[in-house]
């Protein structure tokens, strides 16, 4: 199974600043996903990041606010820009692991962000 | 419209008993997948089990089994012989293909399970 690490694991930031979250996978994967989980809520997909192409954003999320990079098949970054307290959430990176006949989607440990 | 519905916000179960977590889904696709994840208080998302829409047999993974009823669009998770460590939030999720042939997971609201000694 894929092993996913995220940095930082948590951070406290001031409003108006930006934070870049890194996601590293121990194997090459085609698709990487970024999710947000607001306090007490379920997971919401922010965007899908394929290597070599622009990220695809879900409704309600825009590139100016959440720019994503995907420079290779094992790494991606998500930046939360011009932060406000409403951005306080857990941000999770996820990848699909295809090992037929099993299909799984794994998640990183998450980045807990608090915006003051 | 909500694609994944989990109607049980919270459940209590006695240790060593079985518990069933409900999940219904809504899709017009023929090909889709259903996942269950466990999220303990630490926040990590732990993959439990997967069921493909074309799988004829219900998926099983150790103490976890998925009761897949395609016509009713339900994919209930059964946890047998509950343990104290099973206390967590459980999410049902559905994978669908998108217009550009990518896919994405949609999650339900989750069910909190508390196992009592």
Contacts between the chains, C-beta under 8 A, distances in Angstrom:
chain1	res1	chain2	res2	distance
A	31	B	102	6.7
A	31	B	103	7.8
A	33	B	104	7.2
A	33	B	105	7.4
A	42	B	91	6.5
A	42	B	107	4.6
A	42	B	108	6.5
A	42	B	109	5.2
A	42	B	110	5.5
A	43	B	45	7.6
A	43	B	91	7.0
A	43	B	93	7.9
A	43	B	105	7.9
A	43	B	107	4.6
A	44	B	107	7.7
A	45	B	104	5.4
A	45	B	105	6.8
A	45	B	106	7.6
A	48	B	102	5.5
A	48	B	104	6.4
A	50	B	102	7.3
A	56	B	98	7.7
A	56	B	100	7.1
A	56	B	102	6.5
A	58	B	104	7.7
A	90	B	43	5.8
A	92	B	45	6.5
A	94	B	45	7.8
A	94	B	105	7.8
A	102	B	50	6.9
A	103	B	33	6.1
A	103	B	50	5.4
A	103	B	52	6.8
A	104	B	35	7.9
A	104	B	47	5.1
A	104	B	50	6.1
A	105	B	35	6.5
A	105	B	47	6.8
A	105	B	95	7.4
A	105	B	105	6.3
A	106	B	47	6.0
A	107	B	37	7.7
A	107	B	44	7.0
A	107	B	45	3.8
A	107	B	47	7.7
A	109	B	43	7.4
A	109	B	44	5.4
A	110	B	43	5.2
A	110	B	44	6.7
A	110	B	45	7.7
A	112	B	43	7.0
